Amino acid sequence: MRPPDLADLSAFVVVAELRSFAKAAARLGLSRSRVSETIQALEERLGVRLLNRTTRSVAVTDAGERLLARLRPLLRDFDAALESISAFREAPAGVLRLTVPPPVARVTLAPLLARFLAQYPQISLEISADAALIDIVANRFDAGIRPDDRVEGDMIAVPLGGELRGVVVAAPSYLARCSPPTTPKDLQAHECIMFRLPNGGVLSWPFEKNGHRLEAAVSGRLTVNDLDVAVSAALDGAGVLYTGLDYVAPMIKSGQLVPLLEDWRTRSATLFLYYPSRRQVPVRLQVFIEFLREHLRDGRLLALSR
């Protein structure tokens, strides 16, 4: 017996799933009579009835259900195989939608956007700066960028390189009236600018030295949920701030902010781009991932957003 054609098997799957010859014909771009003839020829070739049909309904037989269950994954693999070579024939194009923390959007992505758009003129970027974790599937994002400990376990996560590092800083005007802390415990005596996370919690201040880890007990009269406000307040001498090193690096260099507790290691993490688990990644996302990895491979520090 000659094996059935792939087109015939695909037609059967469409009819079985839609339970309608008319709907299957519309999806396949064929006439209803052509689809009916294809299924009838397939049944004759296999020697078994796959579908029971009347003028009003279509039902899958037991044999048809068994064949359908085996064909679905095979046809998905076939489609995936064809898509896997699309990168060799398709120019990267379309809209790429990303959700990223605001500091990462400003410090890490913003300097690279013009270069990426110039390199890939057929790709459009839509970047949403979101402090809160966003469901990228429900909100129809192609991907997100977050520190490793904020990526859901069912996502495909790609490390982008570099290290997320924190730093404790204060303005010279604050240090002129308050002695700088020498240990994390000294922070208890200082006005600390607290950062409210999107989930309602407050950002912790962890430290490490010689294998010893501790979380500083800090408090302060100012609590904010926007990093720009926190940094502005620190610049004005409102208190001590724990934030991302890259975000305040220019202010440290200019002397507007002074790093504190430098012999203690602060929070560190790796930045990941993540996307839903699926067999094939859109070409536009593939080239964006490679672009970021290429431009971040030098390990330069990235903004910390937790």
Buried (B, 14 or more C-beta within 10 A) or exposed (E): EEEBEEEBBBBBBBBBBBBBBEBBBBBBEBEBEEBBEBBBEBBEBBEBBBBEBEEEEBEBBEBBEEBBEEBEEEBEEBEEEEBEEEBEEBEBBBEBBBBBBBBBBBBBBEEEEEEBEEEBEEBEBEBBBBBEBBEBEEEEBBBBBBBEEBBBEEBBBBEBBBBBBBBBBBBEEBBEEBEBBEEBEBBEEBBBBBBBBEEEEEBBBBBBEEEEEBEBEBEBEBBBBEBEEBBEBBBEBBBBBBBBBBBBBEBBEEEBBBBBBEEBBBBBBBBBBBBBEEEBBBBBBBBBBEBBBEBBEEEEBBBBBB
